[in-house]
Amino acid sequence: MGDFVQRETNGRVAILLLNSPDTLNAIGTREHCEDLIGALEAIEEDPAISVAILTGNGRAFCAGGNLKGMKDKTGIGRLPIPADTMSNYRRGVQKITRAFMESNVPMIAAVNGHAIGLGLDLACLCDVRVAAESAKCAASFIKVGIVPGDGGAWSLQQILGYSKAAELFLTGERFSAAAGLDMGLFSQVVPDDELMDAAQGIAAKIAENPPRAVRLTKRLLREAQAQRYSDILELSAAYQAVIHETRDHEEAVDAFLEKRAPNFTGE
């Protein structure tokens, strides 16, 4: 993992910090993409992690892509040849999207400031979103004459429905954290200095549950976004058959019957 993403671990909670405040945590290079992908893969492979928080350093969560790179035909967007531009998106920002979607670790977005374009889409790839009162958001690709190349047309629509997502993408207008709360983008909006406490509070409640059940529940929720109800019933039965055999399931039942706190080990 490079300098763009810093990781801190607190018990079973990982905190991933986008750490380029001078550029408002914009994702401008292939190295930035690989750094974030590597951080996601590392927590996915770590059985000691039950939940992660994604946030930004400074006054932005993530200001999106790098417009200078687009102008110069360098970085993660436009390249001199259109076919290379397509490949650039597939190997860059779309790999970030896939890493989020393939991860079984629940992810909380703590949106501390501006979440613009790709930055808003990063928040949408998380499972839970909380925002600081001062946060400003926009699905503003159209304002610079492009379309959402990172899969945001799917993820924002999953959260808000077609009509509202279409309004945000086609106008490109900025909106406040309070407006995001009203439309269902955020589950909480809190004073700026309480943001990490709120995110960590949710993370702590997730982390106190059986780790394998947490990850399978996250996977089941993701699969349910795209599969038929009958398919999800089959998948649910299969997951239950697996999870019933874990020691943590037995411990949870015993603790409930014995009226004591459970001691989960991830087994």
Residue pairs with C-beta under 8 A, 6 or more apart in sequence:
1 7
1 35
1 38
1 39
1 42
2 31
2 34
2 35
2 38
3 19
3 35
4 18
4 19
4 20
4 31
4 32
4 35
4 36
5 16
5 17
5 18
5 19
5 35
5 36
5 38
5 39
6 16
6 17
6 19
6 57
7 14
7 15
7 16
7 17
7 39
7 42
7 43
8 14
8 15
8 17
9 15
9 48
9 49
10 200
11 207
12 48
12 49
12 50
12 51
12 207
12 211
13 49
13 50
13 51
13 52
13 53
13 200
13 203
13 204
13 207
14 43
14 46
14 49
14 51
14 52
14 53
14 105
15 52
15 53
15 55
16 36
16 39
16 40
16 43
16 52
16 53
16 54
16 55
17 55
17 56
17 57
18 25
18 36
18 54
18 55
18 56
18 57
18 61
18 62
19 25
19 57
20 26
20 32
20 57
21 56
21 57
21 58
21 59
21 60
22 58
23 63
23 66
24 56
24 58
24 59
24 60
24 62
24 63
24 113
24 114
25 56
25 57
25 58
25 60
25 61
25 62
25 63
25 119
26 62
26 63
26 64
26 65
26 66
26 119
27 33
27 36
27 62
27 64
27 65
27 66
27 76
27 93
27 96
27 118
28 65
28 66
28 68
28 69
28 75
28 76
29 66
29 69
29 75
29 76
30 75
30 76
30 91
30 92
32 76
33 76
33 92
33 93
33 95
33 96
36 96
36 99
37 95
37 96
37 99
40 96
40 99
40 100
40 103
41 99
43 49
43 52
43 103
43 105
44 102
44 103
44 104
44 105
47 211
47 266
48 266
49 105
50 105
50 106
50 206
50 207
50 209
50 211
50 214
50 215
51 105
51 106
51 107
51 108
51 203
51 206
51 207
51 214
52 105
52 106
52 107
52 108
52 203
53 107
53 108
53 109
53 110
53 196
53 199
53 200
53 203
54 107
54 108
54 109
54 110
54 122
54 123
54 126
55 61
55 109
55 110
55 111
55 112
55 195
55 196
55 199
56 62
56 112
56 113
58 113
59 112
59 113
59 114
60 112
60 113
60 114
60 115
60 119
61 109
61 110
61 111
61 112
61 113
61 114
61 115
61 119
61 122
61 123
61 135
62 114
62 115
62 116
62 118
62 119
62 122
63 114
63 116
63 117
63 119
64 116
64 117
64 118
64 119
64 120
64 140
65 75
65 76
65 77
65 93
65 117
65 118
66 75
66 76
66 77
67 144
68 75
69 75
69 76
69 77
70 77
70 78
70 144
70 146
73 79
73 80
76 88
76 89
76 92
76 93
77 85
77 88
77 89
77 146
77 149
78 85
78 88
79 85
79 88
89 149
89 150
93 118
93 149
93 150
94 149
94 150
94 151
96 122
96 150
97 121
97 125
97 150
97 151
97 155
100 107
100 122
100 125
100 126
101 125
101 222
103 218
104 215
104 216
104 218
104 219
105 215
105 218
106 127
106 128
106 206
106 214
106 215
106 218
107 125
107 126
107 127
107 128
108 126
108 127
108 128
108 129
108 130
108 199
108 202
108 203
109 122
109 123
109 126
109 128
109 129
109 130
110 130
110 131
110 132
110 195
110 196
110 198
110 199
111 123
111 129
111 130
111 131
111 132
111 135
111 137
111 177
111 186
111 195
112 132
112 135
112 192
112 195
113 132
113 134
113 135
113 136
114 135
114 136
114 137
115 122
115 123
115 135
115 136
115 137
115 138
116 136
116 137
116 138
116 140
116 174
117 138
117 139
117 140
117 141
117 148
118 150
118 152
120 137
120 138
120 139
120 152
120 156
121 139
121 148
121 150
121 151
121 152
121 155
121 156
123 129
123 137
123 185
124 152
124 155
124 156
124 158
124 159
124 185
125 155
127 218
127 221
128 187
128 202
129 185
129 186
129 187
130 186
130 187
130 188
130 189
130 190
130 195
130 198
130 199
130 202
131 177
131 180
131 181
131 186
131 188
131 189
131 190
131 195
132 177
132 189
132 190
132 191
132 192
132 195
133 177
133 178
133 189
133 190
133 191
133 192
134 177
134 192
135 176
135 177
135 180
135 189
136 174
136 175
136 176
136 177
137 174
137 175
137 176
137 177
137 180
137 185
138 168
138 172
138 173
138 174
138 175
139 148
139 152
139 156
139 165
139 168
139 169
139 172
140 172
140 173
140 174
141 147
141 148
141 149
141 152
141 169
141 172
142 169
142 170
142 171
142 172
143 172
147 153
148 169
152 169
153 165
153 169
156 165
156 168
156 169
157 165
158 225
159 165
159 184
159 185
160 168
160 183
160 184
160 185
164 183
168 175
177 186
177 189
178 189
180 186
180 189
181 188
181 189
188 198
190 197
190 198
206 214
207 214
208 264
209 264
210 246
210 248
210 249
210 251
210 252
210 262
210 264
210 266
211 248
211 264
211 266
212 243
212 246
212 248
212 266
213 243
213 246
213 248
213 249
216 239
216 242
216 243
219 239
220 232
220 235
220 236
220 239
223 232
223 235
224 232
227 235
243 249
246 267
247 265
247 267
248 262
248 264
248 265
248 266
248 267
251 262
251 263
251 264
251 265
252 262
252 264
254 262
255 261
255 262
255 263
256 262
